[in-house]
Amino acid sequence: MRIEANKIYCGDSLQVLQTLPENSVDCCVTSPPYYALRDYGADGQIGQEATPEEYVSRLITVFHEVKRVLVPEGTCWLNIADTYCGTGSKADYHDPIYPKGRNGQQVAINRRAPGCKPKDLIGIPWLVALALRGDGWYLRSSIIWYKANPMPESCKDRPTRCYEYVFLLTKSKKYYYDWQAVAEPIAAANTGLPTRNRRDVWQINTAPYRGGHFAAFPPKLAETCILAGCPIGGIVLDPFLGSGTTGMVARQLNRRYIGIELNPDYCELAKQRIGGDED
């Protein structure tokens, strides 16, 4: 059963997903709120849980519904970053370079995490990935999204972070994957420009976005996932739509989209950014 496409649902991702029919979308490309890093100003938002375990549990519940609505050959591309265990509230901290916080937002609270010492890297991406595998997903690839232009960090006791994870998850052992659509060029030869299967380190720089959303991921990242994981004319789902990058790129690539976003302001932002009438 197919669903009405090119549509944005304003509401809680879990509640909206539960209303969608099973086996109705071809691909999911999404980046949920990262743990304890940003406050998006919406009641019931994911990412502000008291512990990493609660955060992981909420995501597993949401992605269980994503798996239900995916067609059997569907793929899910999950972008997620890690969090350091903090020492409590940083509300009084003022970055001399970014006085309003990273990306114009006040520095969030990094809570203590059971089993972690202050300054420990929590390991959020792998906690989520392994829990998803335990819930029945096939964990097919861990992709490094390398950013040559990462956000500056004031730390001087560890390397500056310049990558995030993109996990390729599938509903079944056999699934849609167009390797030729995302093949990489290799050294030119007299016969033309040969290509090879895409590797699992993707260099994609962050892209500036002047809208009112602080964590818009670059269109090139969404484009790569959609080209590989969704056939032309298929439906791409983003249960954490944010500023609408996934929907915008899906339409540019002759795919349809379903977006879910909790924050009404972001829903309006996404509608303006994606453009076009909903079907």
BELDA-V892699 format. One record per run of one state. SS is the DSSP state (H for helix, E for strand, C for the rest). FROM is the first residue (numbers start at 1). TO is the last residue. If there is no record, write none. Layout:
BEGIN
<<SS FROM TO> <SS FROM TO>>
END
This chain:
BEGIN
<<C 1 6> <E 7 10> <C 11 12> <H 13 17> <C 18 24> <E 25 30> <C 31 51> <H 52 69> <E 70 80> <C 81 83> <E 84 84> <C 85 87> <E 88 88> <C 89 101> <H 102 104> <C 105 109> <E 110 110> <C 111 120> <E 121 121> <C 122 123> <H 124 134> <C 135 137> <E 138 146> <C 147 162> <E 163 170> <C 171 178> <H 179 182> <C 183 183> <E 184 185> <C 186 188> <E 189 189> <C 190 191> <E 192 192> <C 193 194> <E 195 196> <C 197 200> <E 201 203> <C 204 218> <H 219 229> <C 230 234> <E 235 238> <C 239 244> <H 245 252> <C 253 255> <E 256 261> <C 262 263> <H 264 274> <C 275 279>>
END
